[in-house]
Amino acid sequence: MSTPQPVPWETPGPLTGPIGVPLVDLLDRVLSTGVVISGDLVIAIADVPLVRLSLHALLSSVSDRVPAPWPDSGPL
């Protein structure tokens, strides 16, 4: 049985099979639009929760065309 070959990213017509996306294109799309990552981790023993960790992260790019909301270039 042969392994299916990835379909090139810019192919005219309907796509069939797995799509090959270069990592650079994927990062460019994620940083241009932004992405939010959130999750929870609970460590429990005998169904008794002991530790809960919450993760909330925003990944986005920064543009020079958008002015900073602070008058003195930032809170730091």
N, C-alpha and C positions, 0 to 999 in steps of 0.2 A: 504494500500500500504506500503510495507516494504522499509526501507532505505537501499541502496546498501552498502555493506561492502567494506572497502578499501582493495586493493590487496596488499599482502606483497611485500616489495621492491625487494627481490631476489626470483622471482618465475620463474621456467623454463617454457618455452612455451610462447605463445602470451598473452599479457595483455588485460584484459577486465575490464571495470569499473574504478573507481577512484583509483589512486595509493597513498598509504600511505608512506610518506617520513618523517623519524624522523628529527626533527629540527637540531640535532647535525650533521647528514649527510649532510643536506642542507648547513649549515654554513661551514662545512669542504670543500665542493665542491666550494662554493663561494670564500672562502679565499684562496684556493689553486690556483684558476685560476684568481681571481680578478673580479670586476664588476664596471662599471661606471654608475653613476646615474646622470641624468641631467634633468632639467625642468625649466619652466618659469612661473611666476605668474604676471598677470597684473591686477591692480585695476583701474577700470574705472567708471566714472559717465557720463551718457548720451552719451555713445560711445566716450568719451574723456579720453584717458589713462592718469592716474595721477601718478601711481607708477608702476615700473617694477622691479621684483626681479628675478635674475637668479641663479640657483643652479647647480653646477658641482662638483661632489664628486667621488673619486676613493677609493674603498675599496679593500684592498689586504693584504696579510700577509707578514711578514718580515722574511728573512732567514739569519742565521749566515754564511751560505756558500757563500753568495753573498757579496763581499766587498762594503763598502760605497764609493760613488764617490768623497768624500771629503777627503783630506789627514789628516785633524785634527778632525775627527769623527763628523763633522757636522757644519752647519752654525751658530748654536746658541752658 
